[in-house]
Amino acid sequence: MIGIVMFVVALLMLLAGFPVAFTFGGVALLFGVFSEGPELFAFMPFRIQSIMENTVLMAVPLFIFMGIVLQKTKLAEQLLEAMGRLFGKVRGGLAISTVLVGALLAASTGVVGASVVAMGLISLPVMLKFKYDKALACGTICAAGTLGQIIPPSIILIILGDVLGIPVGDLFKAAVGPGVVLVGAYIIYILWVSFRRPDAAPALPMEVGVTTRREHYWHAVVAIIPPLTLMLVVLGSIFMGIATPTESSALGGVGALILAAIYRQFSWSMVYESALETVKVTAMVFAILLGATAFSMAFTYTGGDVIVEEVLSDLPGGRVGFLILSMLAIMVLGFFIDFVEISFIIVPILAPVADALGVAPLWFAILIAMNLQSSFLTPPFGFSLFYLKGVAPPEVRTVDIYRGVVPFILIQAAVVISLLLFPGFYGLE
């Protein structure tokens, strides 16, 4: 039972606020030396070398760089202004435009924090000015900002592809359908609220925005073409087999610099700052990966994986019972720890059981990715909630944000259930 005690100790230390990478590495060192001796970690340098030489993981810093550069080009501002003009005169139009912009930003940058902050600074004041319900406005922004977790190119899909041994290109293709369904479900919910409670999401007055229909469409097209072109270059090169995900991430980085020049935001200082932020984020991800590698090695050698596999394999309901329990476990853990830790620690424990029960790896990966997206919205530690609270006006209370995300969490849960029950609909069976 040493492995189970080790896992519980790691979770308790994370909840106590200890740094993730050092928690996993420290707990692994303590329990590994206690149970097996220091020779357990003799092969750790070789594992680190294999991680550093992994070409799939090279896409992580490149996509992060692409997203940070695009964050500095004021892409979100352009999109929000154009979409606001286009949909503002529709009841609930500002919220719908926020969701669509979130989807475009997800397909272009994939940086959740940047998307939530940008829309919180630009879209939220406008929605509050025109008497949108605070909870609906906050929930829409948080939910739209987290679309970058499921709509490719997504960092979480790259990590899951590496952990589960699935080609990242296949994961990107498989994630498009669920991502589109999720965007559609958000829009349907907003329309339902706006027609059920007109005061919660009113249309903009006629004098607001551009006056002619032709100008509406022209401004929207001009704003959408640059990010759409980048999305087609990055994802199209993967889907058509022209480039690998790692190669397409390099294309994305170059494309982001070209867009920065188009938006007249290019400077060497901007490139330097973007590269520096990329290094910081990448270092965080890989530090967690190294700590998680040590943890999983110690967990395996202490027999924890055998216990977990036996328990999960003997669940009533077989494959369905395992999937339900594993998805519930991931959702609950998402309340407290980040998707990176879950991907590197929990998923490798569940993957052998899923394989033994005949669960299709691609289906399992998309279920996990959809589920992990909820971790950004679930109180008390949902990062999107913190991002929005940090830029929200004083009149927006924390309870407004928490109340606003609940319907969107339920929508995400419904889409996960549909993935679980009808994988054939998404082409994942």
Buried (B, 14 or more C-beta within 10 A) or exposed (E): EBBBEBBEBBBEBBEEEBBBBEBBBBBBBEBBBEBBEEEBBEEBEEBBEEBEEBEBBBBBBBBBBBBBBBBBBBBBBBBBBBBBBBBBBBBBBBBBBBBBBBBBBBBBBBBBBBBBBBBBBBBBBBBBEBEBBBBBBBBBBBBBBBBBBBBBBBBBBBBBBBBBEBBBBBBBBBBBBBBBBBBEBBBEBBBEBBEEEEEBBBBBEEEBBBEEEEEBBBBBEEBBEBBBBBBEBBBBBBBEEEBBBBBBBBBBBBBBBBBBEEBEBBEEEBBEBBBEBBEEBBEBBBBBBBBBBBBBBBBBBBBBBEBBBEEBEEBEEEBBBBBBBBBEBBBEBBEBBBBBBBBBBBBBBBBBBBBEBEBBBBBBBBBBBBBBBBBBBBBEBBBBBBBBBEBBEEEBBBEBBBBBBBBBBEBBBEBBEBBBEEBEEBEBE
